C-alpha cells in the first residue's frame, strides 16, 4: 500500500485506519476471536490505540458494536 507524502499523507493514513476498522468489524461479527486478537490481526499495536480509532470511526466501542450488530440480526 502506498502512503502519499505531503498533504495527502493525512488522508492516506485515515484511509488505512478505516480499512483496518472495517476488517475488525467483520472479524467481530464473523469470528469468536478476542478483541485483543482482532486488534493485532487488524494491524494495531495496542488495545488502547485500537479502541480509540474504533470509537472515532464507528462512534462506539468494539463491544458496543458487536452487541448492537447482534441485536439487529436476531432471527425471530
N, CA and C of each residue as an Amber inpcrd file, in Angstrom:
protein
   228
   0.8460000  -1.1660000   0.0000000   0.0000000   0.0000000   0.0000000
   0.8930000   1.2310000   0.0000000   0.5420000   2.2050000  -0.8040000
   1.3400000   3.4110000  -0.9380000   0.8010000   4.4950000  -0.0140000
   1.6820000   5.0730000   0.7630000   1.3210000   6.2120000   1.6070000
   1.8880000   7.4530000   0.9320000   1.0220000   8.3820000   0.5960000
   1.4410000   9.5870000  -0.1060000   2.1020000  10.5670000   0.8500000
   3.0070000  11.3430000   0.3200000   3.7050000  12.3540000   1.1090000
   2.9360000  13.6690000   1.0580000   3.3150000  14.5870000   1.9040000
   2.7140000  15.9170000   1.8970000   1.3110000  15.9150000   2.4560000
   0.4640000  16.7390000   1.8640000  -0.8960000  16.8990000   2.3770000
  -1.7240000  15.6350000   2.2290000  -1.4070000  14.7940000   1.2780000
  -2.1710000  13.5670000   1.0590000  -1.8720000  12.5060000   2.1130000
  -0.7740000  12.6650000   2.8310000  -0.3940000  11.6860000   3.8520000
  -1.4980000  11.5210000   4.9000000  -2.0910000  12.6110000   5.3160000
  -3.1450000  12.5620000   6.3330000  -4.3290000  11.7560000   5.8170000
  -4.7280000  11.9990000   4.5850000  -5.8630000  11.2860000   4.0140000
  -5.5480000   9.8100000   3.8380000  -4.3370000   9.4870000   3.4440000
  -3.9470000   8.0960000   3.2610000  -3.9450000   7.3590000   4.5890000
  -3.4540000   7.9980000   5.6460000  -3.4280000   7.3750000   6.9630000
  -4.8540000   7.1280000   7.4500000  -5.7270000   8.1000000   7.2580000
  -7.1330000   7.9400000   7.6590000  -7.7730000   6.7940000   6.8810000
  -7.4320000   6.6680000   5.6160000  -7.9650000   5.5810000   4.7900000
  -7.4940000   4.2270000   5.3190000  -6.2300000   4.1280000   5.6650000
  -5.6800000   2.8830000   6.2150000  -6.4020000   2.5270000   7.5130000
  -6.6260000   3.4940000   8.3640000  -7.3380000   3.2590000   9.6280000
  -8.7510000   2.7660000   9.3460000  -9.4430000   3.3940000   8.4020000
 -10.8050000   2.9740000   8.0700000 -10.8420000   1.5470000   7.5420000
  -9.8700000   1.1710000   6.7370000  -9.7970000  -0.2000000   6.2190000
  -9.5530000  -1.1700000   7.3740000  -8.6480000  -0.8270000   8.2720000
  -8.3630000  -1.6920000   9.4270000  -9.5940000  -1.8590000  10.3120000
 -10.3090000  -0.7720000  10.5460000 -11.5180000  -0.8340000  11.3730000
 -12.5990000  -1.6400000  10.6660000 -12.7170000  -1.4730000   9.3790000
 -13.6860000  -2.2530000   8.6020000 -13.3990000  -3.7490000   8.7200000
 -12.1380000  -4.1110000   8.6160000 -11.7440000  -5.5180000   8.7810000
 -12.0400000  -6.0010000  10.1980000 -11.7790000  -5.1530000  11.1750000
 -12.0480000  -5.5150000  12.5680000 -13.5410000  -5.7330000  12.7900000
 -14.3710000  -4.8980000  12.1840000 -15.8310000  -5.0540000  12.3110000
 -16.2710000  -6.4090000  11.7700000 -15.7490000  -6.7680000  10.6310000
 -16.0810000  -8.0680000  10.0370000 -15.6470000  -9.2010000  10.9640000
 -14.4620000  -9.0950000  11.5230000 -13.9580000 -10.1250000  12.4320000
 -14.7880000 -10.2040000  13.7130000 -15.2120000  -9.0580000  14.2290000
 -16.0250000  -9.0410000  15.4490000 -17.3260000  -9.8070000  15.2530000
 -17.8970000  -9.7100000  14.0660000 -19.1830000 -10.3420000  13.7850000
 -19.0270000 -11.8050000  13.3920000 -18.0290000 -12.1170000  12.5830000
 -17.9080000 -13.4520000  11.9980000 -17.1340000 -14.4460000  12.8480000
 -16.2970000 -13.9810000  13.7320000 -15.4110000 -14.8880000  14.4640000
 -15.6160000 -14.7850000  15.9670000 -15.1180000 -15.7700000  16.6520000
 -15.1730000 -15.7920000  18.1130000 -13.8330000 -15.3690000  18.7150000
 -13.0390000 -14.6440000  17.9520000 -11.7450000 -14.1800000  18.4410000
 -11.9370000 -13.1280000  19.5260000 -10.9480000 -13.0030000  20.3780000
 -10.9890000 -11.9530000  21.3910000 -10.7600000 -10.5990000  20.7230000
 -11.1680000  -9.5560000  21.4170000 -10.9440000  -8.2040000  20.9020000
  -9.4520000  -7.9470000  20.7510000  -8.6590000  -8.4670000  21.6670000
  -7.2100000  -8.2920000  21.5920000  -6.6500000  -8.9550000  20.3370000
  -7.0880000 -10.1610000  20.0420000  -6.6200000 -10.8590000  18.8390000
  -7.0230000 -10.0910000  17.5850000  -8.2490000  -9.5900000  17.5630000
  -8.7280000  -8.8210000  16.4120000  -7.9360000  -7.5290000  16.2710000
  -7.6200000  -6.9090000  17.3860000  -6.8110000  -5.6930000  17.3980000
  -5.4900000  -5.9190000  16.6690000  -4.7570000  -6.9370000  17.0810000
  -3.4470000  -7.2010000  16.4870000  -3.5650000  -7.7200000  15.0610000
  -4.5870000  -8.5170000  14.7930000  -4.8040000  -9.0460000  13.4500000
  -5.1370000  -7.9240000  12.4670000  -5.7450000  -6.8590000  12.9800000
  -6.1370000  -5.7300000  12.1360000  -5.0050000  -4.7260000  11.9280000
  -3.8760000  -4.9490000  12.5750000  -2.7140000  -4.0980000  12.3440000
  -2.4670000  -3.0170000  13.3800000  -3.1730000  -3.0670000  14.4970000
  -2.9480000  -2.0970000  15.5690000  -1.9300000  -2.6620000  16.5510000
  -1.1300000  -1.7720000  17.1470000  -0.0680000  -2.2090000  18.0600000
  -0.5230000  -2.3490000  19.5030000  -1.5430000  -1.5800000  19.8790000
  -2.0290000  -1.6260000  21.2580000  -3.5530000  -1.6170000  21.2740000
  -4.1160000  -2.1780000  22.3420000  -5.5710000  -2.1680000  22.5030000
  -6.1070000  -0.7460000  22.6390000  -5.3930000   0.0910000  23.3740000
  -5.8760000   1.4620000  23.5710000  -5.9400000   2.2200000  22.2490000
  -4.9540000   2.0160000  21.3950000  -4.9390000   2.6390000  20.0770000
  -6.1050000   2.1150000  19.2310000  -6.3290000   0.8120000  19.2890000
  -7.4330000   0.1890000  18.5570000  -8.7710000   0.7540000  19.0250000
  -8.9910000   0.7830000  20.3410000 -10.2510000   1.2960000  20.8910000
 -10.4710000   2.7560000  20.5000000  -9.4140000   3.5560000  20.5720000
  -9.5260000   4.9830000  20.2450000  -9.9420000   5.1780000  18.7940000
  -9.2690000   4.4830000  17.8760000  -9.6020000   4.6070000  16.4570000
 -10.9690000   4.0070000  16.1510000 -11.2880000   2.8820000  16.7720000
 -12.5800000   2.2360000  16.5400000 -13.7100000   3.1830000  16.9390000
 -13.6030000   3.7760000  18.1190000 -14.6460000   4.6760000  18.6060000
 -14.7420000   5.9240000  17.7350000 -13.6130000   6.4070000  17.2630000
 -13.6130000   7.5910000  16.4040000 -14.3110000   7.2970000  15.0770000
 -14.0640000   6.1320000  14.5000000 -14.6380000   5.7730000  13.2000000
 -16.0920000   5.3180000  13.3280000 -16.3950000   4.4780000  14.3110000
 -17.7240000   3.8650000  14.4300000 -18.6400000   4.5350000  15.4480000
 -18.0890000   5.3740000  16.3150000 -18.9100000   6.0580000  17.3040000
 -19.2940000   5.1940000  18.4920000 -18.6660000   4.0380000  18.6150000
 -18.9120000   3.1220000  19.7340000 -17.7090000   2.2160000  19.8980000
 -17.6310000   1.5440000  21.0330000 -16.5240000   0.6170000  21.2800000
 -16.7520000  -0.6760000  20.5030000 -15.7200000  -1.5070000  20.3550000
 -15.9040000  -2.7990000  19.6850000 -16.9810000  -3.6530000  20.3610000
 -17.0180000  -3.6580000  21.6980000 -18.0380000  -4.4250000  22.4190000
 -19.4350000  -3.9070000  22.1000000 -19.6030000  -2.5800000  22.1200000
 -20.9020000  -1.9830000  21.8020000 -21.3050000  -2.2880000  20.3640000
 -20.3310000  -2.2560000  19.4560000 -20.6000000  -2.5550000  18.0490000
 -21.1140000  -3.9830000  17.8930000 -20.4250000  -4.9200000  18.5070000
 -20.8220000  -6.3270000  18.4060000 -22.2070000  -6.5360000  19.0240000
 -22.4410000  -5.9360000  20.1780000 -23.7380000  -6.0520000  20.8500000
 -24.8450000  -5.4520000  19.9790000 -24.5990000  -4.2790000  19.4190000
 -25.5720000  -3.6040000  18.5580000 -25.8660000  -4.4460000  17.3170000
 -24.8140000  -4.9660000  16.7040000 -24.9890000  -5.7760000  15.4970000
 -25.7930000  -7.0350000  15.8100000 -25.4770000  -7.7000000  16.8900000
 -26.1790000  -8.9360000  17.2560000 -27.6460000  -8.6660000  17.5590000
 -27.9520000  -7.5320000  18.1840000 -29.3390000  -7.1880000  18.4840000
 -30.1200000  -6.8920000  17.2070000 -29.4540000  -6.3590000  16.1990000
 -30.1060000  -6.0280000  14.9350000 -30.4000000  -7.2640000  14.0920000
 -29.6370000  -8.3330000  14.2940000 -29.7360000  -9.5120000  13.4360000
 -30.2040000 -10.7660000  14.1550000 -31.0090000 -10.6120000  15.1820000
 -31.5300000 -11.7730000  15.9010000 -32.6690000 -12.3770000  15.0840000
 -32.5570000 -13.6640000  14.7230000 -33.6590000 -14.2840000  13.9840000
 -34.8870000 -14.4380000  14.8810000 -36.0440000 -14.2120000  14.2970000
 -37.2970000 -14.2970000  15.0670000 -37.9330000 -15.6600000  14.8960000
